Amino acid sequence: MEYRRRNNSDTWHFCRNCSNWPTSDYKVRQSKPTTGELDNECRSKEANGNCR
Ligand SMILES: [Zn+2]
């Protein structure tokens, strides 16, 4: 799973279908981030089995 965070944000996204999925100017991690926060929309999608 890939985690992305905008350079000016502390919020990590991990669903490609998130409406806020960063597509430019972002940092990437391949493992669960240990700093910052996980995006609420991504978490909600995951909980609903709707995270792609
Ligand atoms: Zn997100």
mmCIF file of the protein (N, C-alpha, C, O) and its ligand, coordinates in Angstrom:
data_MODEL
# 
_entry.id   MODEL 
# 
loop_
_entity.id 
_entity.type 
_entity.pdbx_number_of_molecules 
1 polymer     1 
2 non-polymer 1 
# 
_entity_poly.entity_id                      1 
_entity_poly.type                           'polypeptide(L)' 
_entity_poly.nstd_linkage                   no 
_entity_poly.nstd_monomer                   no 
_entity_poly.pdbx_seq_one_letter_code       MEYRRRNNSDTWHFCRNCSNWPTSDYKVRQSKPTTGELDNECRSKEANGNCR 
_entity_poly.pdbx_seq_one_letter_code_can   MEYRRRNNSDTWHFCRNCSNWPTSDYKVRQSKPTTGELDNECRSKEANGNCR 
_entity_poly.pdbx_strand_id                 A 
# 
loop_
_entity_poly_seq.entity_id 
_entity_poly_seq.num 
_entity_poly_seq.mon_id 
_entity_poly_seq.hetero 
1 1  MET n 
1 2  GLU n 
1 3  TYR n 
1 4  ARG n 
1 5  ARG n 
1 6  ARG n 
1 7  ASN n 
1 8  ASN n 
1 9  SER n 
1 10 ASP n 
1 11 THR n 
1 12 TRP n 
1 13 HIS n 
1 14 PHE n 
1 15 CYS n 
1 16 ARG n 
1 17 ASN n 
1 18 CYS n 
1 19 SER n 
1 20 ASN n 
1 21 TRP n 
1 22 PRO n 
1 23 THR n 
1 24 SER n 
1 25 ASP n 
1 26 TYR n 
1 27 LYS n 
1 28 VAL n 
1 29 ARG n 
1 30 GLN n 
1 31 SER n 
1 32 LYS n 
1 33 PRO n 
1 34 THR n 
1 35 THR n 
1 36 GLY n 
1 37 GLU n 
1 38 LEU n 
1 39 ASP n 
1 40 ASN n 
1 41 GLU n 
1 42 CYS n 
1 43 ARG n 
1 44 SER n 
1 45 LYS n 
1 46 GLU n 
1 47 ALA n 
1 48 ASN n 
1 49 GLY n 
1 50 ASN n 
1 51 CYS n 
1 52 ARG n 
# 
loop_
_struct_asym.id 
_struct_asym.entity_id 
A 1 
B 2 
# 
loop_
_chem_comp.id 
_chem_comp.type 
_chem_comp.mon_nstd_flag 
ALA 'L-peptide linking' y 
ARG 'L-peptide linking' y 
ASN 'L-peptide linking' y 
ASP 'L-peptide linking' y 
CYS 'L-peptide linking' y 
GLN 'L-peptide linking' y 
GLU 'L-peptide linking' y 
GLY 'peptide linking'   y 
HIS 'L-peptide linking' y 
LEU 'L-peptide linking' y 
LYS 'L-peptide linking' y 
MET 'L-peptide linking' y 
PHE 'L-peptide linking' y 
PRO 'L-peptide linking' y 
SER 'L-peptide linking' y 
THR 'L-peptide linking' y 
TRP 'L-peptide linking' y 
TYR 'L-peptide linking' y 
VAL 'L-peptide linking' y 
ZN  non-polymer         . 
# 
_pdbx_entity_nonpoly.entity_id   2 
_pdbx_entity_nonpoly.name        ? 
_pdbx_entity_nonpoly.comp_id     ZN 
# 
_pdbx_nonpoly_scheme.asym_id         B 
_pdbx_nonpoly_scheme.entity_id       2 
_pdbx_nonpoly_scheme.mon_id          ZN 
_pdbx_nonpoly_scheme.ndb_seq_num     1 
_pdbx_nonpoly_scheme.pdb_seq_num     101 
_pdbx_nonpoly_scheme.auth_seq_num    101 
_pdbx_nonpoly_scheme.pdb_mon_id      ZN 
_pdbx_nonpoly_scheme.auth_mon_id     ZN 
_pdbx_nonpoly_scheme.pdb_strand_id   A 
_pdbx_nonpoly_scheme.pdb_ins_code    . 
# 
loop_
_atom_site.group_PDB 
_atom_site.id 
_atom_site.type_symbol 
_atom_site.label_atom_id 
_atom_site.label_alt_id 
_atom_site.label_comp_id 
_atom_site.label_asym_id 
_atom_site.label_entity_id 
_atom_site.label_seq_id 
_atom_site.pdbx_PDB_ins_code 
_atom_site.Cartn_x 
_atom_site.Cartn_y 
_atom_site.Cartn_z 
_atom_site.occupancy 
_atom_site.B_iso_or_equiv 
_atom_site.pdbx_formal_charge 
_atom_site.auth_seq_id 
_atom_site.auth_comp_id 
_atom_site.auth_asym_id 
_atom_site.auth_atom_id 
_atom_site.pdbx_PDB_model_num 
ATOM   1   N  N  . MET A 1 1  ? 0.846   -1.191 0.000  1.00 0.00 ? 1   MET A N  1 
ATOM   2   C  CA . MET A 1 1  ? 0.000   0.000  0.000  1.00 0.00 ? 1   MET A CA 1 
ATOM   3   C  C  . MET A 1 1  ? 0.884   1.245  0.000  1.00 0.00 ? 1   MET A C  1 
ATOM   4   O  O  . MET A 1 1  ? 1.915   1.283  0.672  1.00 0.00 ? 1   MET A O  1 
ATOM   5   N  N  . GLU A 1 2  ? 0.475   2.258  -0.756 1.00 0.00 ? 2   GLU A N  1 
ATOM   6   C  CA . GLU A 1 2  ? 1.256   3.478  -0.851 1.00 0.00 ? 2   GLU A CA 1 
ATOM   7   C  C  . GLU A 1 2  ? 0.571   4.611  -0.083 1.00 0.00 ? 2   GLU A C  1 
ATOM   8   O  O  . GLU A 1 2  ? -0.639  4.816  -0.186 1.00 0.00 ? 2   GLU A O  1 
ATOM   9   N  N  . TYR A 1 3  ? 1.368   5.326  0.673  1.00 0.00 ? 3   TYR A N  1 
ATOM   10  C  CA . TYR A 1 3  ? 0.852   6.461  1.432  1.00 0.00 ? 3   TYR A CA 1 
ATOM   11  C  C  . TYR A 1 3  ? 1.405   7.735  0.822  1.00 0.00 ? 3   TYR A C  1 
ATOM   12  O  O  . TYR A 1 3  ? 2.592   7.831  0.510  1.00 0.00 ? 3   TYR A O  1 
ATOM   13  N  N  . ARG A 1 4  ? 0.522   8.714  0.658  1.00 0.00 ? 4   ARG A N  1 
ATOM   14  C  CA . ARG A 1 4  ? 0.975   9.992  0.106  1.00 0.00 ? 4   ARG A CA 1 
ATOM   15  C  C  . ARG A 1 4  ? 0.540   11.143 0.998  1.00 0.00 ? 4   ARG A C  1 
ATOM   16  O  O  . ARG A 1 4  ? -0.525  11.121 1.614  1.00 0.00 ? 4   ARG A O  1 
ATOM   17  N  N  . ARG A 1 5  ? 1.405   12.149 1.043  1.00 0.00 ? 5   ARG A N  1 
ATOM   18  C  CA . ARG A 1 5  ? 1.123   13.334 1.854  1.00 0.00 ? 5   ARG A CA 1 
ATOM   19  C  C  . ARG A 1 5  ? 1.576   14.562 1.064  1.00 0.00 ? 5   ARG A C  1 
ATOM   20  O  O  . ARG A 1 5  ? 2.670   14.580 0.500  1.00 0.00 ? 5   ARG A O  1 
ATOM   21  N  N  . ARG A 1 6  ? 0.745   15.559 1.033  1.00 0.00 ? 6   ARG A N  1 
ATOM   22  C  CA . ARG A 1 6  ? 1.156   16.794 0.371  1.00 0.00 ? 6   ARG A CA 1 
ATOM   23  C  C  . ARG A 1 6  ? 2.284   17.439 1.171  1.00 0.00 ? 6   ARG A C  1 
ATOM   24  O  O  . ARG A 1 6  ? 2.355   17.309 2.393  1.00 0.00 ? 6   ARG A O  1 
ATOM   25  N  N  . ASN A 1 7  ? 3.153   18.132 0.459  1.00 0.00 ? 7   ASN A N  1 
ATOM   26  C  CA . ASN A 1 7  ? 4.305   18.738 1.124  1.00 0.00 ? 7   ASN A CA 1 
ATOM   27  C  C  . ASN A 1 7  ? 3.909   19.755 2.195  1.00 0.00 ? 7   ASN A C  1 
ATOM   28  O  O  . ASN A 1 7  ? 4.662   19.987 3.141  1.00 0.00 ? 7   ASN A O  1 
ATOM   29  N  N  . ASN A 1 8  ? 2.743   20.353 2.049  1.00 0.00 ? 8   ASN A N  1 
ATOM   30  C  CA . ASN A 1 8  ? 2.322   21.362 3.021  1.00 0.00 ? 8   ASN A CA 1 
ATOM   31  C  C  . ASN A 1 8  ? 1.277   20.824 3.994  1.00 0.00 ? 8   ASN A C  1 
ATOM   32  O  O  . ASN A 1 8  ? 0.556   21.598 4.623  1.00 0.00 ? 8   ASN A O  1 
ATOM   33  N  N  . SER A 1 9  ? 1.193   19.486 4.118  1.00 0.00 ? 9   SER A N  1 
ATOM   34  C  CA . SER A 1 9  ? 0.165   18.894 4.983  1.00 0.00 ? 9   SER A CA 1 
ATOM   35  C  C  . SER A 1 9  ? 0.737   17.761 5.821  1.00 0.00 ? 9   SER A C  1 
ATOM   36  O  O  . SER A 1 9  ? 1.715   17.125 5.427  1.00 0.00 ? 9   SER A O  1 
ATOM   37  N  N  . ASP A 1 10 ? 0.132   17.508 6.972  1.00 0.00 ? 10  ASP A N  1 
ATOM   38  C  CA . ASP A 1 10 ? 0.554   16.401 7.833  1.00 0.00 ? 10  ASP A CA 1 
ATOM   39  C  C  . ASP A 1 10 ? -0.360  15.194 7.678  1.00 0.00 ? 10  ASP A C  1 
ATOM   40  O  O  . ASP A 1 10 ? -0.203  14.200 8.388  1.00 0.00 ? 10  ASP A O  1 
ATOM   41  N  N  . THR A 1 11 ? -1.307  15.273 6.761  1.00 0.00 ? 11  THR A N  1 
ATOM   42  C  CA . THR A 1 11 ? -2.300  14.214 6.603  1.00 0.00 ? 11  THR A CA 1 
ATOM   43  C  C  . THR A 1 11 ? -1.910  13.236 5.496  1.00 0.00 ? 11  THR A C  1 
ATOM   44  O  O  . THR A 1 11 ? -1.683  13.633 4.353  1.00 0.00 ? 11  THR A O  1 
ATOM   45  N  N  . TRP A 1 12 ? -1.836  11.954 5.852  1.00 0.00 ? 12  TRP A N  1 
ATOM   46  C  CA . TRP A 1 12 ? -1.472  10.923 4.886  1.00 0.00 ? 12  TRP A CA 1 
ATOM   47  C  C  . TRP A 1 12 ? -2.720  10.326 4.243  1.00 0.00 ? 12  TRP A C  1 
ATOM   48  O  O  . TRP A 1 12 ? -3.719  10.073 4.917  1.00 0.00 ? 12  TRP A O  1 
ATOM   49  N  N  . HIS A 1 13 ? -2.652  10.104 2.933  1.00 0.00 ? 13  HIS A N  1 
ATOM   50  C  CA . HIS A 1 13 ? -3.728  9.453  2.196  1.00 0.00 ? 13  HIS A CA 1 
ATOM   51  C  C  . HIS A 1 13 ? -3.247  8.097  1.719  1.00 0.00 ? 13  HIS A C  1 
ATOM   52  O  O  . HIS A 1 13 ? -2.073  7.932  1.389  1.00 0.00 ? 13  HIS A O  1 
ATOM   53  N  N  . PHE A 1 14 ? -4.146  7.128  1.681  1.00 0.00 ? 14  PHE A N  1 
ATOM   54  C  CA . PHE A 1 14 ? -3.737  5.801  1.208  1.00 0.00 ? 14  PHE A CA 1 
ATOM   55  C  C  . PHE A 1 14 ? -4.765  5.160  0.290  1.00 0.00 ? 14  PHE A C  1 
ATOM   56  O  O  . PHE A 1 14 ? -4.594  4.006  -0.105 1.00 0.00 ? 14  PHE A O  1 
ATOM   57  N  N  . CYS A 1 15 ? -5.844  5.887  -0.066 1.00 0.00 ? 15  CYS A N  1 
ATOM   58  C  CA . CYS A 1 15 ? -6.818  5.385  -1.040 1.00 0.00 ? 15  CYS A CA 1 
ATOM   59  C  C  . CYS A 1 15 ? -6.683  6.210  -2.319 1.00 0.00 ? 15  CYS A C  1 
ATOM   60  O  O  . CYS A 1 15 ? -6.800  7.435  -2.298 1.00 0.00 ? 15  CYS A O  1 
ATOM   61  N  N  . ARG A 1 16 ? -6.437  5.526  -3.421 1.00 0.00 ? 16  ARG A N  1 
ATOM   62  C  CA . ARG A 1 16 ? -6.284  6.245  -4.684 1.00 0.00 ? 16  ARG A CA 1 
ATOM   63  C  C  . ARG A 1 16 ? -7.582  6.920  -5.103 1.00 0.00 ? 16  ARG A C  1 
ATOM   64  O  O  . ARG A 1 16 ? -7.561  7.884  -5.869 1.00 0.00 ? 16  ARG A O  1 
ATOM   65  N  N  . ASN A 1 17 ? -8.712  6.422  -4.606 1.00 0.00 ? 17  ASN A N  1 
ATOM   66  C  CA . ASN A 1 17 ? -9.987  7.025  -4.988 1.00 0.00 ? 17  ASN A CA 1 
ATOM   67  C  C  . ASN A 1 17 ? -10.428 8.091  -3.991 1.00 0.00 ? 17  ASN A C  1 
ATOM   68  O  O  . ASN A 1 17 ? -11.566 8.558  -4.044 1.00 0.00 ? 17  ASN A O  1 
ATOM   69  N  N  . CYS A 1 18 ? -9.533  8.476  -3.082 1.00 0.00 ? 18  CYS A N  1 
ATOM   70  C  CA . CYS A 1 18 ? -9.844  9.592  -2.180 1.00 0.00 ? 18  CYS A CA 1 
ATOM   71  C  C  . CYS A 1 18 ? -9.940  10.877 -2.998 1.00 0.00 ? 18  CYS A C  1 
ATOM   72  O  O  . CYS A 1 18 ? -9.154  11.093 -3.921 1.00 0.00 ? 18  CYS A O  1 
ATOM   73  N  N  . SER A 1 19 ? -10.911 11.731 -2.655 1.00 0.00 ? 19  SER A N  1 
ATOM   74  C  CA . SER A 1 19 ? -11.078 12.970 -3.421 1.00 0.00 ? 19  SER A CA 1 
ATOM   75  C  C  . SER A 1 19 ? -9.904  13.913 -3.203 1.00 0.00 ? 19  SER A C  1 
ATOM   76  O  O  . SER A 1 19 ? -9.709  14.862 -3.963 1.00 0.00 ? 19  SER A O  1 
ATOM   77  N  N  . ASN A 1 20 ? -9.118  13.643 -2.153 1.00 0.00 ? 20  ASN A N  1 
ATOM   78  C  CA . ASN A 1 20 ? -7.961  14.493 -1.874 1.00 0.00 ? 20  ASN A CA 1 
ATOM   79  C  C  . ASN A 1 20 ? -6.631  13.792 -2.150 1.00 0.00 ? 20  ASN A C  1 
ATOM   80  O  O  . ASN A 1 20 ? -5.580  14.265 -1.716 1.00 0.00 ? 20  ASN A O  1 
ATOM   81  N  N  . TRP A 1 21 ? -6.669  12.679 -2.862 1.00 0.00 ? 21  TRP A N  1 
ATOM   82  C  CA . TRP A 1 21 ? -5.446  11.931 -3.186 1.00 0.00 ? 21  TRP A CA 1 
ATOM   83  C  C  . TRP A 1 21 ? -4.448  12.856 -3.894 1.00 0.00 ? 21  TRP A C  1 
ATOM   84  O  O  . TRP A 1 21 ? -4.757  13.396 -4.956 1.00 0.00 ? 21  TRP A O  1 
ATOM   85  N  N  . PRO A 1 22 ? -3.267  13.041 -3.323 1.00 0.00 ? 22  PRO A N  1 
ATOM   86  C  CA . PRO A 1 22 ? -2.279  13.952 -3.932 1.00 0.00 ? 22  PRO A CA 1 
ATOM   87  C  C  . PRO A 1 22 ? -1.745  13.393 -5.260 1.00 0.00 ? 22  PRO A C  1 
ATOM   88  O  O  . PRO A 1 22 ? -1.404  12.213 -5.348 1.00 0.00 ? 22  PRO A O  1 
ATOM   89  N  N  . THR A 1 23 ? -1.675  14.232 -6.268 1.00 0.00 ? 23  THR A N  1 
ATOM   90  C  CA . THR A 1 23 ? -1.152  13.808 -7.560 1.00 0.00 ? 23  THR A CA 1 
ATOM   91  C  C  . THR A 1 23 ? 0.070   14.615 -7.971 1.00 0.00 ? 23  THR A C  1 
ATOM   92  O  O  . THR A 1 23 ? 0.715   14.303 -8.972 1.00 0.00 ? 23  THR A O  1 
ATOM   93  N  N  . SER A 1 24 ? 0.390   15.644 -7.209 1.00 0.00 ? 24  SER A N  1 
ATOM   94  C  CA . SER A 1 24 ? 1.613   16.393 -7.491 1.00 0.00 ? 24  SER A CA 1 
ATOM   95  C  C  . SER A 1 24 ? 2.079   17.029 -6.194 1.00 0.00 ? 24  SER A C  1 
ATOM   96  O  O  . SER A 1 24 ? 1.283   17.286 -5.291 1.00 0.00 ? 24  SER A O  1 
ATOM   97  N  N  . ASP A 1 25 ? 3.393   17.282 -6.111 1.00 0.00 ? 25  ASP A N  1 
ATOM   98  C  CA . ASP A 1 25 ? 3.945   17.957 -4.947 1.00 0.00 ? 25  ASP A CA 1 
ATOM   99  C  C  . ASP A 1 25 ? 3.657   17.183 -3.654 1.00 0.00 ? 25  ASP A C  1 
ATOM   100 O  O  . ASP A 1 25 ? 3.109   17.740 -2.703 1.00 0.00 ? 25  ASP A O  1 
ATOM   101 N  N  . TYR A 1 26 ? 4.021   15.920 -3.626 1.00 0.00 ? 26  TYR A N  1 
ATOM   102 C  CA . TYR A 1 26 ? 3.730   15.102 -2.454 1.00 0.00 ? 26  TYR A CA 1 
ATOM   103 C  C  . TYR A 1 26 ? 4.914   14.213 -2.071 1.00 0.00 ? 26  TYR A C  1 
ATOM   104 O  O  . TYR A 1 26 ? 5.841   14.013 -2.856 1.00 0.00 ? 26  TYR A O  1 
ATOM   105 N  N  . LYS A 1 27 ? 4.858   13.681 -0.838 1.00 0.00 ? 27  LYS A N  1 
ATOM   106 C  CA . LYS A 1 27 ? 5.830   12.712 -0.343 1.00 0.00 ? 27  LYS A CA 1 
ATOM   107 C  C  . LYS A 1 27 ? 5.179   11.326 -0.361 1.00 0.00 ? 27  LYS A C  1 
ATOM   108 O  O  . LYS A 1 27 ? 3.959   11.204 -0.248 1.00 0.00 ? 27  LYS A O  1 
ATOM   109 N  N  . VAL A 1 28 ? 6.000   10.292 -0.504 1.00 0.00 ? 28  VAL A N  1 
ATOM   110 C  CA . VAL A 1 28 ? 5.489   8.928  -0.585 1.00 0.00 ? 28  VAL A CA 1 
ATOM   111 C  C  . VAL A 1 28 ? 6.145   8.046  0.471  1.00 0.00 ? 28  VAL A C  1 
ATOM   112 O  O  . VAL A 1 28 ? 7.334   8.175  0.762  1.00 0.00 ? 28  VAL A O  1 
ATOM   113 N  N  . ARG A 1 29 ? 5.343   7.151  1.036  1.00 0.00 ? 29  ARG A N  1 
ATOM   114 C  CA . ARG A 1 29 ? 5.852   6.099  1.918  1.00 0.00 ? 29  ARG A CA 1 
ATOM   115 C  C  . ARG A 1 29 ? 5.237   4.776  1.495  1.00 0.00 ? 29  ARG A C  1 
ATOM   116 O  O  . ARG A 1 29 ? 4.093   4.734  1.042  1.00 0.00 ? 29  ARG A O  1 
ATOM   117 N  N  . GLN A 1 30 ? 5.990   3.701  1.641  1.00 0.00 ? 30  GLN A N  1 
ATOM   118 C  CA . GLN A 1 30 ? 5.467   2.382  1.283  1.00 0.00 ? 30  GLN A CA 1 
ATOM   119 C  C  . GLN A 1 30 ? 4.963   1.636  2.513  1.00 0.00 ? 30  GLN A C  1 
ATOM   120 O  O  . GLN A 1 30 ? 4.361   0.569  2.395  1.00 0.00 ? 30  GLN A O  1 
ATOM   121 N  N  . SER A 1 31 ? 5.208   2.197  3.681  1.00 0.00 ? 31  SER A N  1 
ATOM   122 C  CA . SER A 1 31 ? 4.741   1.553  4.909  1.00 0.00 ? 31  SER A CA 1 
ATOM   123 C  C  . SER A 1 31 ? 3.923   2.553  5.716  1.00 0.00 ? 31  SER A C  1 
ATOM   124 O  O  . SER A 1 31 ? 3.916   3.748  5.421  1.00 0.00 ? 31  SER A O  1 
ATOM   125 N  N  . LYS A 1 32 ? 3.240   2.056  6.729  1.00 0.00 ? 32  LYS A N  1 
ATOM   126 C  CA . LYS A 1 32 ? 2.365   2.921  7.515  1.00 0.00 ? 32  LYS A CA 1 
ATOM   127 C  C  . LYS A 1 32 ? 3.166   4.049  8.167  1.00 0.00 ? 32  LYS A C  1 
ATOM   128 O  O  . LYS A 1 32 ? 4.150   3.791  8.860  1.00 0.00 ? 32  LYS A O  1 
ATOM   129 N  N  . PRO A 1 33 ? 2.753   5.281  7.949  1.00 0.00 ? 33  PRO A N  1 
ATOM   130 C  CA . PRO A 1 33 ? 3.489   6.432  8.490  1.00 0.00 ? 33  PRO A CA 1 
ATOM   131 C  C  . PRO A 1 33 ? 3.485   6.439  10.011 1.00 0.00 ? 33  PRO A C  1 
ATOM   132 O  O  . PRO A 1 33 ? 2.503   6.052  10.643 1.00 0.00 ? 33  PRO A O  1 
ATOM   133 N  N  . THR A 1 34 ? 4.588   6.881  10.584 1.00 0.00 ? 34  THR A N  1 
ATOM   134 C  CA . THR A 1 34 ? 4.692   6.948  12.047 1.00 0.00 ? 34  THR A CA 1 
ATOM   135 C  C  . THR A 1 34 ? 4.497   8.372  12.540 1.00 0.00 ? 34  THR A C  1 
ATOM   136 O  O  . THR A 1 34 ? 4.418   8.612  13.745 1.00 0.00 ? 34  THR A O  1 
ATOM   137 N  N  . THR A 1 35 ? 4.418   9.320  11.608 1.00 0.00 ? 35  THR A N  1 
ATOM   138 C  CA . THR A 1 35 ? 4.176   10.712 11.991 1.00 0.00 ? 35  THR A CA 1 
ATOM   139 C  C  . THR A 1 35 ? 2.968   11.231 11.237 1.00 0.00 ? 35  THR A C  1 
ATOM   140 O  O  . THR A 1 35 ? 2.549   10.643 10.240 1.00 0.00 ? 35  THR A O  1 
ATOM   141 N  N  . GLY A 1 36 ? 2.409   12.334 11.714 1.00 0.00 ? 36  GLY A N  1 
ATOM   142 C  CA . GLY A 1 36 ? 1.256   12.919 11.048 1.00 0.00 ? 36  GLY A CA 1 
ATOM   143 C  C  . GLY A 1 36 ? -0.008  12.123 11.316 1.00 0.00 ? 36  GLY A C  1 
ATOM   144 O  O  . GLY A 1 36 ? -0.049  11.276 12.208 1.00 0.00 ? 36  GLY A O  1 
ATOM   145 N  N  . GLU A 1 37 ? -1.042  12.407 10.528 1.00 0.00 ? 37  GLU A N  1 
ATOM   146 C  CA . GLU A 1 37 ? -2.344  11.763 10.724 1.00 0.00 ? 37  GLU A CA 1 
ATOM   147 C  C  . GLU A 1 37 ? -2.795  11.077 9.452  1.00 0.00 ? 37  GLU A C  1 
ATOM   148 O  O  . GLU A 1 37 ? -2.378  11.436 8.351  1.00 0.00 ? 37  GLU A O  1 
ATOM   149 N  N  . LEU A 1 38 ? -3.662  10.074 9.621  1.00 0.00 ? 38  LEU A N  1 
ATOM   150 C  CA . LEU A 1 38 ? -4.265  9.421  8.464  1.00 0.00 ? 38  LEU A CA 1 
ATOM   151 C  C  . LEU A 1 38 ? -5.559  10.148 8.124  1.00 0.00 ? 38  LEU A C  1 
ATOM   152 O  O  . LEU A 1 38 ? -6.348  10.487 9.005  1.00 0.00 ? 38  LEU A O  1 
ATOM   153 N  N  . ASP A 1 39 ? -5.761  10.379 6.840  1.00 0.00 ? 39  ASP A N  1 
ATOM   154 C  CA . ASP A 1 39 ? -6.924  11.123 6.375  1.00 0.00 ? 39  ASP A CA 1 
ATOM   155 C  C  . ASP A 1 39 ? -8.243  10.461 6.785  1.00 0.00 ? 39  ASP A C  1 
ATOM   156 O  O  . ASP A 1 39 ? -8.395  9.244  6.675  1.00 0.00 ? 39  ASP A O  1 
ATOM   157 N  N  . ASN A 1 40 ? -9.180  11.262 7.251  1.00 0.00 ? 40  ASN A N  1 
ATOM   158 C  CA . ASN A 1 40 ? -10.478 10.727 7.684  1.00 0.00 ? 40  ASN A CA 1 
ATOM   159 C  C  . ASN A 1 40 ? -11.257 10.102 6.538  1.00 0.00 ? 40  ASN A C  1 
ATOM   160 O  O  . ASN A 1 40 ? -11.918 9.079  6.716  1.00 0.00 ? 40  ASN A O  1 
ATOM   161 N  N  . GLU A 1 41 ? -11.181 10.717 5.360  1.00 0.00 ? 41  GLU A N  1 
ATOM   162 C  CA . GLU A 1 41 ? -11.918 10.161 4.224  1.00 0.00 ? 41  GLU A CA 1 
ATOM   163 C  C  . GLU A 1 41 ? -11.342 8.801  3.835  1.00 0.00 ? 41  GLU A C  1 
ATOM   164 O  O  . GLU A 1 41 ? -12.092 7.872  3.534  1.00 0.00 ? 41  GLU A O  1 
ATOM   165 N  N  . CYS A 1 42 ? -10.024 8.683  3.840  1.00 0.00 ? 42  CYS A N  1 
ATOM   166 C  CA . CYS A 1 42 ? -9.392  7.401  3.515  1.00 0.00 ? 42  CYS A CA 1 
ATOM   167 C  C  . CYS A 1 42 ? -9.779  6.347  4.555  1.00 0.00 ? 42  CYS A C  1 
ATOM   168 O  O  . CYS A 1 42 ? -10.083 5.207  4.205  1.00 0.00 ? 42  CYS A O  1 
ATOM   169 N  N  . ARG A 1 43 ? -9.768  6.726  5.816  1.00 0.00 ? 43  ARG A N  1 
ATOM   170 C  CA . ARG A 1 43 ? -10.119 5.775  6.875  1.00 0.00 ? 43  ARG A CA 1 
ATOM   171 C  C  . ARG A 1 43 ? -11.562 5.313  6.727  1.00 0.00 ? 43  ARG A C  1 
ATOM   172 O  O  . ARG A 1 43 ? -11.875 4.137  6.913  1.00 0.00 ? 43  ARG A O  1 
ATOM   173 N  N  . SER A 1 44 ? -12.429 6.252  6.391  1.00 0.00 ? 44  SER A N  1 
ATOM   174 C  CA . SER A 1 44 ? -13.836 5.923  6.209  1.00 0.00 ? 44  SER A CA 1 
ATOM   175 C  C  . SER A 1 44 ? -14.021 4.981  5.016  1.00 0.00 ? 44  SER A C  1 
ATOM   176 O  O  . SER A 1 44 ? -14.815 4.043  5.081  1.00 0.00 ? 44  SER A O  1 
ATOM   177 N  N  . LYS A 1 45 ? -13.294 5.231  3.940  1.00 0.00 ? 45  LYS A N  1 
ATOM   178 C  CA . LYS A 1 45 ? -13.380 4.347  2.766  1.00 0.00 ? 45  LYS A CA 1 
ATOM   179 C  C  . LYS A 1 45 ? -12.901 2.946  3.128  1.00 0.00 ? 45  LYS A C  1 
ATOM   180 O  O  . LYS A 1 45 ? -13.508 1.950  2.735  1.00 0.00 ? 45  LYS A O  1 
ATOM   181 N  N  . GLU A 1 46 ? -11.821 2.881  3.869  1.00 0.00 ? 46  GLU A N  1 
ATOM   182 C  CA . GLU A 1 46 ? -11.292 1.575  4.259  1.00 0.00 ? 46  GLU A CA 1 
ATOM   183 C  C  . GLU A 1 46 ? -12.312 0.832  5.115  1.00 0.00 ? 46  GLU A C  1 
ATOM   184 O  O  . GLU A 1 46 ? -12.528 -0.366 4.932  1.00 0.00 ? 46  GLU A O  1 
ATOM   185 N  N  . ALA A 1 47 ? -12.940 1.546  6.052  1.00 0.00 ? 47  ALA A N  1 
ATOM   186 C  CA . ALA A 1 47 ? -13.916 0.927  6.933  1.00 0.00 ? 47  ALA A CA 1 
ATOM   187 C  C  . ALA A 1 47 ? -15.118 0.402  6.150  1.00 0.00 ? 47  ALA A C  1 
ATOM   188 O  O  . ALA A 1 47 ? -15.751 -0.580 6.539  1.00 0.00 ? 47  ALA A O  1 
ATOM   189 N  N  . ASN A 1 48 ? -15.422 1.081  5.031  1.00 0.00 ? 48  ASN A N  1 
ATOM   190 C  CA . ASN A 1 48 ? -16.559 0.663  4.195  1.00 0.00 ? 48  ASN A CA 1 
ATOM   191 C  C  . ASN A 1 48 ? -16.151 -0.328 3.110  1.00 0.00 ? 48  ASN A C  1 
ATOM   192 O  O  . ASN A 1 48 ? -16.982 -0.744 2.303  1.00 0.00 ? 48  ASN A O  1 
ATOM   193 N  N  . GLY A 1 49 ? -14.872 -0.707 3.087  1.00 0.00 ? 49  GLY A N  1 
ATOM   194 C  CA . GLY A 1 49 ? -14.398 -1.621 2.054  1.00 0.00 ? 49  GLY A CA 1 
ATOM   195 C  C  . GLY A 1 49 ? -14.380 -0.960 0.685  1.00 0.00 ? 49  GLY A C  1 
ATOM   196 O  O  . GLY A 1 49 ? -14.467 -1.632 -0.342 1.00 0.00 ? 49  GLY A O  1 
ATOM   197 N  N  . ASN A 1 50 ? -14.264 0.371  0.680  1.00 0.00 ? 50  ASN A N  1 
ATOM   198 C  CA . ASN A 1 50 ? -14.354 1.143  -0.556 1.00 0.00 ? 50  ASN A CA 1 
ATOM   199 C  C  . ASN A 1 50 ? -13.036 1.821  -0.903 1.00 0.00 ? 50  ASN A C  1 
ATOM   200 O  O  . ASN A 1 50 ? -13.000 2.739  -1.723 1.00 0.00 ? 50  ASN A O  1 
ATOM   201 N  N  . CYS A 1 51 ? -11.951 1.365  -0.275 1.00 0.00 ? 51  CYS A N  1 
ATOM   202 C  CA . CYS A 1 51 ? -10.643 1.987  -0.480 1.00 0.00 ? 51  CYS A CA 1 
ATOM   203 C  C  . CYS A 1 51 ? -9.920  1.281  -1.625 1.00 0.00 ? 51  CYS A C  1 
ATOM   204 O  O  . CYS A 1 51 ? -9.663  0.079  -1.554 1.00 0.00 ? 51  CYS A O  1 
ATOM   205 N  N  . ARG A 1 52 ? -9.592  2.031  -2.685 1.00 0.00 ? 52  ARG A N  1 
ATOM   206 C  CA . ARG A 1 52 ? -8.897  1.441  -3.828 1.00 0.00 ? 52  ARG A CA 1 
ATOM   207 C  C  . ARG A 1 52 ? -7.522  2.059  -4.018 1.00 0.00 ? 52  ARG A C  1 
ATOM   208 O  O  . ARG A 1 52 ? -6.796  1.680  -4.937 1.00 0.00 ? 52  ARG A O  1 
HETATM 209 ZN ZN . ZN  B 2 .  ? -7.560  10.689 1.716  1.00 0.00 2 101 ZN  A ZN 1 
# 
